Amino acid sequence: MDLNLSEEHLMVRENVRNFAEREIRPVAKELDEKAEFSAELTRRMGELGLFGIYLPEKYGGHGMDYISYIIAVEELARVDGSQAATLAAHNSLGIGPLYYYGNEEQKMKYLPRLCKGDALWAFGLTEPDAGSDSRGSKTRATLENGEWVINGSKIFITNGSVDISIGSTVQAVTDDNGGKKEFTTILVDKDTPGFVRQAMHGKMMWRASDTAQLFFDDCRVPEKNVLGKIGEGSKIMLSTLDSGRLSIAAMGLGCAQGAFELALAYAQERKQFGKPIAKFQAIAFKLADMAMKIELARNLLYKACWLKDTNQPFAKEAAMSKLYCSEIAKEVADEAVQIHGGYGLMKDYDVERFYRDQRLLQIGEGTSEIQRLVISRYIGC
């Protein structure tokens, strides 16, 4: 494994970092305060080539590798978790299943537009009674006269309700098979009768990203809207989450990096007892530990991406990366607030937002407890 990033990777990092500093940082605090989704920033991310970055040019992508995508998410999260969430969910959960499991007609219908930045796609998996237990899904789809009739609901769906979201991949129960549920993924366009989308408000974190509830009341879609094959829903869901864990890990890594940089800058400027607090061993050791943990997290995540890019098994490493990077984001953000002291609790300081944004990372796309369960199975427990 070559630990050196290519010139292309370094260029991606530089371009995305410049974009995040120039266009996102000046408005991140205001968007967070207003809990306002920015279609303009989403469009600009599309113009920068961040949507579908790993897809072939045939489908509107840029033919880059997965680590390029992960670096992009990392650099956005270094500045703002909300914009990173929009990108990560759209690429991993929206575009990903369509690309990997869609037929050619479905790919050509959706992917070119979804790579431009003026349209988003959601992935409807989580339900009020089906979180970690995804097989607890109650949303059902019945085939009637060449149409799927869907009834049920989804919750906590990123990119699900804003105007530029044009639809969702929905996992539904299509058969009980004598008590054993059969799951199928179905594509539902936003204007389908019986499909209602509702934004969720009052979030603690990622306040400038879109989180939605989806409702299906005799929602009818063509039989051909099945993604993959009937009965492959669990397979598609699990493989999607394997790749998605890498993007959530990247969000954790970027969040930790951003919080560390804020803490370091503050410690070098803040003076107590006549000198910068960074000169006190208690603070210097905190910063040293933060830097070490970030480096370890980055190495683990990049190795998992390298495995994926070289077509090797990576599911165990993806779970490890997601777990470790999200836990490190928690630890680093907490220490960053501690270094800021009372100022770290004030909204005038960006570190307060990082402290809130990191909290979802131990829950979304598989809780830390579920990651440990996945890892334990891979090591033979």
C-alpha positions as CSV (number, residue, x, y, z in Angstrom):
1,M,0.0,0.0,0.0
2,D,1.4,3.4,-1.1
3,L,0.8,5.9,1.7
4,N,1.6,8.8,-0.5
5,L,-1.4,10.6,-2.1
6,S,-1.2,11.2,-5.8
7,E,-1.0,14.7,-7.4
8,E,-4.7,14.2,-8.3
9,H,-5.6,13.6,-4.7
10,L,-3.7,16.6,-3.5
11,M,-5.4,18.7,-6.1
12,V,-8.8,17.5,-4.9
13,R,-7.9,18.4,-1.3
14,E,-6.6,21.9,-2.3
15,N,-9.6,22.7,-4.5
16,V,-12.2,21.5,-2.0
17,R,-10.4,23.2,0.9
18,N,-10.3,26.5,-1.0
19,F,-14.0,26.2,-1.8
20,A,-14.9,25.4,1.8
21,E,-12.9,28.3,3.1
22,R,-14.1,30.8,0.5
23,E,-17.7,29.9,0.1
24,I,-18.9,27.8,3.0
25,R,-17.1,29.1,6.1
26,P,-18.5,32.7,5.7
27,V,-22.1,31.5,5.8
28,A,-21.9,28.3,7.9
29,K,-22.8,29.9,11.2
30,E,-25.8,31.8,9.7
31,L,-27.1,28.7,7.9
32,D,-26.8,26.7,11.1
33,E,-28.5,29.4,13.2
34,K,-31.4,29.6,10.7
35,A,-31.5,25.8,10.1
36,E,-31.5,26.7,6.4
37,F,-30.6,24.3,3.6
38,S,-28.6,26.0,0.8
39,A,-29.5,25.0,-2.7
40,E,-26.9,27.5,-3.9
41,L,-24.0,25.8,-2.1
42,T,-25.3,22.4,-3.3
43,R,-25.3,23.7,-6.9
44,R,-21.8,25.0,-6.4
45,M,-20.6,21.6,-5.1
46,G,-22.0,20.1,-8.2
47,E,-20.2,22.6,-10.4
48,L,-17.0,21.7,-8.6
49,G,-17.5,18.1,-9.7
50,L,-18.2,16.7,-6.2
51,F,-21.4,14.8,-7.0
52,G,-20.7,11.6,-8.8
53,I,-17.0,12.2,-8.4
54,Y,-16.3,8.4,-8.6
55,L,-18.7,7.7,-11.4
56,P,-17.7,7.2,-15.0
57,E,-18.0,10.2,-17.3
58,K,-20.7,8.3,-19.2
59,Y,-23.1,8.9,-16.4
60,G,-22.0,12.5,-15.7
61,G,-19.2,11.6,-13.2
62,H,-15.5,12.4,-13.2
63,G,-14.0,8.9,-13.2
64,M,-12.0,9.4,-10.0
65,D,-11.3,6.9,-7.3
66,Y,-13.1,6.5,-4.0
67,I,-10.4,8.1,-1.9
68,S,-10.8,11.3,-3.9
69,Y,-14.5,11.4,-2.9
70,I,-13.5,10.7,0.8
71,I,-11.0,13.5,0.8
72,A,-13.7,15.8,-0.5
73,V,-16.1,14.9,2.3
74,E,-13.2,15.2,4.8
75,E,-12.4,18.8,3.6
76,L,-16.0,19.9,3.7
77,A,-16.5,18.5,7.2
78,R,-13.4,20.3,8.3
79,V,-15.4,23.5,7.9
80,D,-19.1,22.5,8.1
81,G,-20.8,19.2,8.9
82,S,-24.1,20.2,7.2
83,Q,-22.6,20.6,3.7
84,A,-20.5,17.5,4.2
85,A,-23.7,15.6,5.1
86,T,-25.4,16.7,1.9
87,L,-22.5,15.6,-0.2
88,A,-22.0,12.3,1.7
89,A,-25.6,11.2,1.7
90,H,-26.2,12.1,-1.9
91,N,-23.1,10.3,-3.2
92,S,-23.1,7.2,-0.9
93,L,-26.8,6.6,-0.3
94,G,-28.4,8.4,-3.3
95,I,-26.1,7.9,-6.3
96,G,-24.3,4.8,-5.0
97,P,-27.2,2.3,-5.2
98,L,-28.4,3.6,-8.5
99,Y,-24.9,3.2,-10.0
100,Y,-24.1,-0.2,-8.5
101,Y,-27.5,-1.8,-8.9
102,G,-29.5,0.1,-11.4
103,N,-30.1,-1.1,-15.0
104,E,-28.9,1.0,-17.9
105,E,-32.3,2.7,-18.4
106,Q,-32.4,3.7,-14.7
107,K,-28.8,4.9,-14.7
108,M,-29.2,7.1,-17.8
109,K,-32.5,8.5,-16.5
110,Y,-31.2,9.6,-13.1
111,L,-27.4,9.7,-12.8
112,P,-26.5,12.5,-15.3
113,R,-28.8,14.9,-13.6
114,L,-27.8,13.8,-10.1
115,C,-24.2,14.6,-10.8
116,K,-24.9,18.2,-11.7
117,G,-25.8,19.6,-8.3
118,D,-29.3,20.8,-9.1
119,A,-31.0,17.5,-8.0
120,L,-30.6,15.2,-5.0
121,W,-31.7,11.7,-4.4
122,A,-32.5,10.1,-1.0
123,F,-32.3,6.6,0.5
124,G,-35.4,5.5,2.5
125,L,-34.3,2.8,4.9
126,T,-34.8,4.0,8.6
127,E,-38.3,3.8,10.0
128,P,-39.8,4.8,13.4
129,D,-39.5,1.2,14.6
130,A,-36.6,0.1,12.4
131,G,-33.3,1.7,13.1
132,S,-30.4,-0.7,14.0
133,D,-32.9,-3.5,13.3
134,S,-33.4,-2.7,9.6
135,R,-35.3,-6.0,9.2
136,G,-38.0,-4.5,11.4
137,S,-39.2,-2.5,8.5
138,K,-43.0,-2.2,8.2
139,T,-43.2,-0.3,4.9
140,R,-44.8,-2.7,2.4
141,A,-45.1,-2.8,-1.4
142,T,-47.6,-5.0,-3.2
143,L,-47.6,-5.7,-6.9
144,E,-51.0,-4.9,-8.5
145,N,-51.7,-4.7,-12.2
146,G,-48.1,-3.9,-13.1
147,E,-47.6,-1.3,-10.3
148,W,-46.1,-1.4,-6.9
149,V,-48.5,-0.1,-4.3
150,I,-46.4,1.2,-1.3
151,N,-47.7,1.9,2.2
152,G,-45.7,3.0,5.2
153,S,-43.2,5.6,6.3
154,K,-39.5,6.5,6.7
155,I,-37.8,8.8,9.1
156,F,-34.4,10.6,9.5
157,I,-33.9,10.6,5.7
158,T,-31.1,13.0,4.5
159,N,-31.9,15.0,1.4
160,G,-35.5,13.8,1.4
161,S,-37.7,16.9,1.4
162,V,-36.0,19.9,-0.2
163,D,-37.3,21.1,-3.6
164,I,-34.2,19.9,-5.4
165,S,-34.7,16.3,-4.1
166,I,-36.3,14.5,-7.0
167,G,-36.9,11.1,-5.4
168,S,-35.9,8.3,-3.1
169,T,-34.8,4.7,-3.2
170,V,-37.2,2.9,-0.7
171,Q,-36.8,-0.4,1.0
172,A,-40.1,-2.2,1.4
173,V,-41.3,-5.6,2.4
174,T,-42.6,-7.3,-0.7
175,D,-43.3,-10.8,0.7
176,D,-43.4,-12.6,4.1
177,N,-42.4,-16.0,2.7
178,G,-44.0,-17.8,5.6
179,G,-42.8,-15.4,8.2
180,K,-39.4,-14.5,6.7
181,K,-39.5,-11.1,5.2
182,E,-38.4,-10.4,1.6
183,F,-37.1,-6.9,1.1
184,T,-37.0,-5.0,-2.3
185,T,-35.7,-1.6,-3.1
186,I,-38.0,0.6,-5.3
187,L,-37.4,4.0,-6.9
188,V,-40.0,6.6,-6.1
189,D,-40.1,9.9,-7.9
190,K,-41.0,12.9,-5.8
191,D,-44.2,13.8,-7.7
192,T,-45.7,10.3,-7.4
193,P,-49.3,10.5,-6.0
194,G,-49.4,9.2,-2.5
195,F,-45.8,10.1,-1.7
196,V,-45.5,12.9,0.9
197,R,-42.3,14.4,2.1
198,Q,-42.0,16.4,5.3
199,A,-39.0,18.3,6.7
200,M,-37.9,17.6,10.2
201,H,-37.0,20.6,12.4
202,G,-35.5,21.2,15.8
203,K,-32.2,19.3,15.2
204,M,-29.2,19.8,17.4
205,M,-26.7,19.1,14.7
206,W,-26.3,19.4,10.9
207,R,-29.0,22.1,11.1
208,A,-28.2,23.3,7.5
209,S,-28.7,19.9,6.0
210,D,-32.1,18.4,5.0
211,T,-33.6,15.7,7.2
212,A,-37.1,14.3,6.3
213,Q,-39.9,12.0,7.0
214,L,-41.4,10.2,4.0
215,F,-45.0,8.9,3.9
216,F,-46.5,6.4,1.5
217,D,-50.3,6.1,1.2
218,D,-51.2,3.8,-1.7
219,C,-48.3,5.2,-3.5
220,R,-48.2,3.7,-7.0
221,V,-45.0,3.3,-9.1
222,P,-44.3,1.2,-12.2
223,E,-43.2,-2.3,-11.7
224,K,-40.0,-1.5,-13.6
225,N,-38.9,0.8,-10.8
226,V,-37.4,-2.0,-8.9
227,L,-33.7,-1.4,-8.2
228,G,-31.8,-4.5,-8.6
229,K,-33.9,-7.6,-8.3
230,I,-37.0,-8.4,-6.2
231,G,-35.8,-9.8,-2.9
232,E,-32.3,-8.1,-3.1
233,G,-33.2,-5.3,-0.8
234,S,-31.2,-6.4,2.2
235,K,-28.2,-7.1,0.0
236,I,-28.4,-3.6,-1.6
237,M,-28.9,-2.0,1.8
238,L,-25.9,-3.7,3.4
239,S,-23.5,-3.1,0.6
240,T,-24.6,0.6,0.4
241,L,-24.0,1.0,4.1
242,D,-20.5,-0.6,3.8
243,S,-19.5,2.2,1.4
244,G,-21.5,4.8,3.2
245,R,-19.5,4.1,6.4
246,L,-16.4,5.4,4.7
247,S,-18.1,8.7,4.1
248,I,-19.4,9.0,7.6
249,A,-15.8,8.2,8.8
250,A,-14.6,11.0,6.5
251,M,-17.0,13.3,8.2
252,G,-15.7,12.3,11.6
253,L,-12.1,12.8,10.4
254,G,-12.9,16.2,9.0
255,C,-14.8,17.3,12.1
256,A,-11.9,16.3,14.3
257,Q,-9.4,18.1,12.0
258,G,-11.5,21.3,12.1
259,A,-12.0,21.2,15.8
260,F,-8.3,20.6,16.4
261,E,-7.3,23.5,14.2
262,L,-9.7,25.8,16.1
263,A,-8.3,24.6,19.4
264,L,-4.7,25.0,18.3
265,A,-5.3,28.5,17.0
266,Y,-7.1,29.5,20.2
267,A,-4.4,28.0,22.4
268,Q,-1.7,30.0,20.6
269,E,-3.6,33.3,21.0
270,R,-5.2,32.9,24.5
271,K,-2.9,34.1,27.3
272,Q,-3.1,33.2,30.9
273,F,-0.4,33.8,33.6
274,G,1.5,35.9,31.0
275,K,1.9,33.4,28.2
276,P,-0.2,31.5,25.6
277,I,-2.0,28.6,27.1
278,A,-0.5,26.3,24.4
279,K,2.8,26.7,26.3
280,F,1.3,25.0,29.4
281,Q,2.0,21.2,29.4
282,A,-1.7,20.4,30.3
283,I,-2.9,22.1,27.1
284,A,0.1,21.0,24.9
285,F,-0.4,17.4,25.8
286,K,-4.1,17.6,24.9
287,L,-3.2,19.0,21.5
288,A,-0.5,16.4,21.0
289,D,-3.0,13.6,21.8
290,M,-5.6,15.1,19.4
291,A,-3.1,15.3,16.6
292,M,-2.0,11.7,17.2
293,K,-5.6,10.4,17.1
294,I,-6.4,12.3,13.9
295,E,-3.4,10.8,12.2
296,L,-4.3,7.3,13.3
297,A,-7.9,7.8,12.1
298,R,-6.8,9.1,8.7
299,N,-4.4,6.2,8.2
300,L,-7.2,3.7,9.0
301,L,-9.7,5.4,6.8
302,Y,-7.4,5.8,3.8
303,K,-6.4,2.1,4.1
304,A,-10.1,1.1,3.9
305,C,-10.5,3.3,0.8
306,W,-7.4,1.8,-0.7
307,L,-8.9,-1.7,-0.2
308,K,-12.2,-0.6,-1.9
309,D,-10.3,1.1,-4.8
310,T,-8.2,-2.1,-5.4
311,N,-11.3,-4.3,-5.3
312,Q,-10.4,-6.1,-2.1
313,P,-12.8,-6.9,0.8
314,F,-13.2,-3.7,2.9
315,A,-16.3,-4.2,5.0
316,K,-14.5,-4.9,8.2
317,E,-12.1,-1.9,7.7
318,A,-15.1,0.3,6.8
319,A,-16.8,-0.6,10.1
320,M,-13.6,0.0,12.0
321,S,-13.0,3.4,10.2
322,K,-16.6,4.5,10.9
323,L,-16.3,3.6,14.5
324,Y,-12.9,5.0,15.2
325,C,-13.3,8.2,13.2
326,S,-16.7,9.0,14.8
327,E,-15.3,8.3,18.3
328,I,-12.2,10.4,17.7
329,A,-14.5,13.3,16.5
330,K,-16.3,13.1,19.8
331,E,-13.0,13.1,21.8
332,V,-11.3,15.8,19.8
333,A,-14.4,18.1,19.8
334,D,-14.8,17.7,23.5
335,E,-11.2,18.6,24.2
336,A,-11.4,21.5,21.8
337,V,-14.3,22.9,23.8
338,Q,-12.3,22.3,27.0
339,I,-9.4,24.3,25.6
340,H,-11.7,27.1,24.7
341,G,-13.1,27.2,28.3
342,G,-16.2,29.2,28.7
343,Y,-15.9,30.6,25.2
344,G,-16.3,27.2,23.7
345,L,-19.9,27.1,24.9
346,M,-20.8,30.3,23.0
347,K,-22.3,30.3,19.5
348,D,-19.9,33.1,18.6
349,Y,-17.1,30.4,18.5
350,D,-17.3,27.8,15.7
351,V,-16.1,25.0,18.0
352,E,-19.5,25.0,19.6
353,R,-21.0,23.9,16.3
354,F,-18.4,21.2,15.8
355,Y,-19.2,19.9,19.3
356,R,-22.9,19.5,18.3
357,D,-22.3,18.2,14.8
358,Q,-20.0,15.3,15.9
359,R,-22.8,13.8,18.0
360,L,-24.7,12.2,15.1
361,L,-21.6,10.4,13.8
362,Q,-21.9,7.8,16.5
363,I,-25.5,7.1,15.5
364,G,-26.0,7.6,11.7
365,E,-25.4,4.8,9.3
366,G,-25.0,2.3,12.1
367,T,-24.4,3.2,15.7
368,S,-21.1,2.6,17.4
369,E,-22.6,-0.4,19.1
370,I,-23.6,-1.9,15.7
371,Q,-20.1,-1.2,14.3
372,R,-18.6,-3.2,17.2
373,L,-21.1,-6.0,16.4
374,V,-20.1,-6.0,12.8
375,I,-16.4,-6.0,13.7
376,S,-16.8,-8.8,16.3
377,R,-18.4,-11.0,13.7
378,Y,-15.5,-10.5,11.2
379,I,-13.0,-11.5,13.9
380,G,-14.9,-14.7,14.7
381,C,-16.8,-13.8,17.9
